[in-house]
Amino acid sequence: MAYQWLLFDADGTLFDYDRAEKHALQNTFAQLGYPFEAEYLAEYQRVNHAIWLQFERGDIDQVTLRAHRFELLFKAIELRADPQAFSPAYLANLAEQTGLIDGALEAVKLLANRFDLAIITNGLTEVQRPRFANSAIYKYLKQIIISDEVGVAKPDRRIFDIAFARMNQPPKEVVLIIGDSLTSDIQGGLNYGIDTCWFNPAGKRNEHQIAATFEIRRLDELLKLLEKMEENHPE
C-alpha cells in the first residue's frame, strides 16, 4: 500500500533553523544592547540542543526551558543579563524567521499534489504559529501539531495519537514521518509503528542505533523515493 499522509518535522527538515537561530540571537543581543561575539552562537546551539534533549526525555518542561537555556548561556559566556527578559525578545525575533531548507518549497508543492501533508513539531506556539502562517508552504499543509499546544512531544506516542485523530485515523501503513532528529522524529515514528525517513543532509553517523526505514540527504530524494514506491504499489 502506498503512503497517503506525510508527517514532516519542521525545524531542520523544512525550515532552516540554523539560519533562523543565528539571526534571532544576533538581533536580540543588538536590541537589548548586549555585545555579540561569534562564539556565542556555537555556545547557545550547544546549550539549546542539550536542553531540548532533556525535554524529549521529560526532564524539563517547555515553560522552564524558555529562559533556562539563556541562564545557562549567560553563565557560560560570563554575561550579566536577565534570562527572563531575554527569552521573550528572542522568541519574538525567532517567530519572524520563515526561511526554508533548500528545495523545501519545490518539494512540498509537488508532494501536495499526491499526498496529504502535515507538520508535527516539538516547538513553542508563539514561535511556530507565526512562522508557519507566514511561510511559503503554509497553504499546502492539512494539519499542524505543535507539542506546546497539545502537551506532549515526540517521541511520545501520545502526540501521534493526537496527530492521527486530526488526520481522521488513517491506517498506520499509509503514514510516513520525515525528520532530521533520530531521537525525536525517527524514534517517535518507531514507537508508534509507522515508517520513518531520516533527513540527514550532513551525512551524520547514526550513533543512536535507531534504524529509520529510509534515509535521504536532499528533499528531492524523497520525491524520487515516493515515486518509485508508487510504481511498485499501483492503485
SVG drawing of the C-alpha trace seen along z (x, -y; Angstrom):
<svg xmlns="http://www.w3.org/2000/svg" viewBox="-12 -49 46 52">
<polyline fill="none" stroke="black" stroke-width="0.4" points="0.0,0.0 1.4,-3.4 1.6,-6.3 -1.3,-8.8 0.0,-11.1 3.4,-12.6 4.2,-13.9 7.1,-16.4 9.2,-17.7 9.6,-21.4 13.0,-22.8 15.9,-21.3 13.7,-19.4 11.6,-22.0 12.6,-25.2 16.2,-26.4 16.5,-26.5 20.3,-27.2 19.9,-30.4 16.8,-31.4 18.5,-30.8 21.6,-32.8 19.5,-35.8 17.2,-35.7 20.1,-35.5 22.1,-38.3 19.0,-40.6 18.1,-40.0 21.6,-40.8 21.5,-44.0 18.0,-45.1 18.8,-44.6 22.2,-46.4 24.5,-43.5 27.7,-42.9 27.6,-39.8 30.6,-37.6 30.7,-34.9 31.4,-32.2 28.1,-32.9 26.1,-31.3 28.0,-28.0 27.7,-28.0 23.9,-28.7 23.4,-25.9 25.2,-23.5 23.1,-24.6 19.8,-24.6 20.4,-21.2 21.1,-19.7 18.0,-21.3 15.7,-20.1 17.0,-16.6 16.1,-16.9 12.7,-18.0 12.3,-14.9 13.2,-12.7 10.6,-14.6 13.3,-16.0 12.2,-19.6 9.0,-21.3 8.6,-23.9 7.8,-26.7 11.0,-26.2 13.3,-25.7 12.3,-29.1 14.5,-31.1 16.7,-28.4 18.7,-27.9 19.6,-31.6 20.5,-31.3 23.0,-28.6 24.2,-30.5 24.9,-33.7 26.7,-31.7 28.9,-30.0 29.9,-33.3 30.1,-35.2 27.5,-37.8 25.4,-39.7 21.9,-39.6 18.4,-38.8 17.2,-35.5 13.6,-36.3 13.8,-39.5 15.9,-38.0 13.7,-35.0 10.5,-36.7 12.6,-39.1 14.4,-36.1 11.2,-34.2 9.7,-37.3 12.7,-37.5 12.6,-33.8 8.9,-33.9 9.8,-36.2 12.2,-33.7 10.4,-31.9 13.4,-30.7 13.1,-27.2 15.7,-24.5 16.9,-24.5 14.4,-22.6 11.7,-22.5 9.2,-24.7 9.6,-22.9 9.3,-19.5 6.2,-20.5 4.5,-21.9 5.0,-18.7 4.2,-16.4 1.0,-18.2 -0.4,-17.2 -0.3,-13.5 -0.2,-13.3 -1.8,-15.0 0.9,-16.9 1.2,-17.7 3.8,-19.1 4.4,-17.6 6.9,-19.7 8.4,-19.9 8.1,-23.7 6.7,-26.7 3.3,-28.0 4.3,-31.7 7.2,-30.9 5.9,-28.2 2.4,-29.5 3.6,-32.9 6.5,-31.2 4.3,-28.7 1.5,-31.1 3.9,-33.5 5.8,-30.8 5.5,-29.9 4.5,-26.3 1.6,-27.1 -1.2,-26.7 0.0,-23.2 -0.4,-21.8 -3.5,-19.9 -2.6,-19.7 -0.1,-21.3 0.6,-19.6 2.7,-21.6 3.9,-20.0 3.4,-23.2 -0.3,-23.2 -1.0,-19.5 1.0,-19.0 3.2,-16.1 6.1,-15.9 8.0,-13.5 9.0,-10.7 6.0,-10.2 3.3,-8.1 0.6,-10.4 1.5,-13.2 1.0,-10.7 -2.4,-9.7 -3.4,-13.4 -2.0,-13.7 -3.8,-10.6 -7.1,-11.8 -6.7,-15.1 -5.9,-13.0 -9.1,-11.0 -7.3,-7.8 -5.6,-6.6 -4.0,-3.2 -0.5,-3.3 0.9,-1.8 -0.1,-4.8 1.7,-7.3 5.4,-8.3 7.2,-10.6 10.2,-12.6 12.6,-14.4 16.2,-15.2 16.2,-14.0 16.8,-10.4 15.9,-10.7 12.7,-12.7 11.3,-12.1 12.6,-8.7 12.3,-7.2 8.8,-8.7 7.8,-7.0 9.3,-3.7 7.4,-4.0 4.2,-4.4 4.7,-1.8 4.9,-4.0 7.5,-4.1 10.3,-6.7 12.6,-8.7 15.7,-10.3 16.6,-13.5 20.4,-13.6 21.8,-16.4 25.2,-16.5 25.7,-12.7 26.0,-12.3 26.8,-8.9 23.9,-7.2 25.3,-6.9 22.0,-6.0 21.3,-2.7 17.9,-4.0 17.1,-2.4 15.0,-4.5 13.0,-2.9 14.7,-5.3 17.5,-7.8 17.8,-10.8 20.3,-13.7 18.2,-16.0 14.4,-16.6 14.2,-15.9 15.4,-12.3 12.1,-12.0 10.2,-12.7 12.1,-10.0 11.7,-7.5 7.9,-8.0 7.6,-7.9 9.4,-4.6 7.1,-3.2 4.0,-4.3 5.3,-2.5 5.7,0.7 2.3,0.3 -0.1,-0.9 -3.6,-1.7"/>
</svg>
